[in-house]
Amino acid sequence: MSNISMKNVVMASVLAISAVTSMSANAANVAVCSGSAAGSGASFASGATTFVKTAFTTKCSANVFLDADDRTATLFTVGSASIKGKKYYGGSTAGGAVTALGDCAGIAAGGACAAVDSQKGAADAPSS
């Protein structure tokens, strides 16, 4: 993965986790960024019983998949991958800094990272 692609994936993940500390989301996995052009991503509404407390709209980098899951009032997870990358990433509000969690599923067959990899990152992120 090039340094630029790695920086885009890490930056998108860091921004998502940073935003999470002041926002709210749905109680299920949300496809925040679709891996297409840069621009606005998913919007998150605030909630009294969710982790997000202030509504916001995300910004997405080009070629980046990003998923988020507002699991509880104390746990929010994110997962990301880049179409041009090799690894998928995950992190959470449970002390889970954004880190590489493994190779994307399609890499072994000569393919690329896809939305399923960012979903796996959000699901595999630390939860306790």
N, C-alpha and C positions, 0 to 999 in steps of 0.2 A: 504494500500500500504506500502510495506517495505521502510525503510529509503534509502536503496540502489536504489530501483526502482525510488523513488521520486527524489533522487539526479541525477539519469541518465536523467530523463525527464527534470528537471529544468536545468541541465548542458547543455543538447542539445539545449534547448530553448535559454538559455543565450548566448551560443556560436553562435547560428544562428543570434540573434539580434546584438551581437558584430561584427560579420562578416559583417552584413548588412550595418554597418556604413561605410564600405570601399569597398562594392561590388555592382554588378548590377545583375538584374534578368530579367526573362521574364515578360510580361505584364499580366500574368495569374497565377493562383495557380499552384505551382510546388510541386510534391511529392518528398521531399528531402530525407527522410529516410523511408524505407518500413516496419520497424518492424522486420526485420530479423537479421542476424548476424552483428556484428560491422564491420565497414569498410568505404570506401569512399561512399559519397552520390552524390547528384546532383551537377553539375557544373553550375556556373552562369557567364555569359558574361557581360562585361561592356557596358554601353550605355550612350550617351549624354543626353537623355531625360528620363532616368530611375533613380531610387534611387541609384542603384549600379554603382560605378565608377571604381572599380578595379576587374577584373575577379578572381574567386577563385573556389575551389572544397571543399565541405563540408565533415566532418567526422561524422559518425553516431555511436551511442552507440547501443548495442544489444537490441532488443525488443522495440525500440523506433520508433514511427511514427512521422514524422516532415513534415509539409507543410509550404511553404512560398509563399507570393504574393507581387510582386513588383507593387503596384497599381499606383503610380504616382512618379514624381521626388522628392517628399517630404514625401511619405508614403510607408513603407514596413511593412508587417505584417507576423507573424509566429504563428503556432499552433502546439501543440504536445500532445502526449499521449503515455502511455506505455502498452504493452500487459499485464504486471503484475500489472498494476495500476487500480485506480478507477476513477480518475479525468482527465479532459482534460484541457490544458493550452493555453493561447494566450497572445500575446504582440505585440507592434508596435513601430515604430519610432516617433509616435505622443504622446510621453510621456506615453506610455502604457507599463509599466514594465510587465514582464511575471508574470501572476497570474493564479490561478486556476479559471476556468470559470464555471465549473459544473461537474456533474457525467457523465461518458461515457454512451452512449445510451444503450449498452448491459448489463450494470451492474444490472439494475432492474430485468432482466430476468435470472440472474445468469451467464451471459456471461462475456466477457472481452472487454477491449478497442480495437478499430480497427482504420483503416485509416480514416474512416468517422469522427471520433472524432477529429483528428488533423486538418482535413479540416475545421470542424466547429470552432475550436479554431482560425485558421487564419481568417476565415470569421467574427467571433464575436469580434476580437481584436479591441481595441479602434482605431478610425480613425480620430478623431479631438480633 
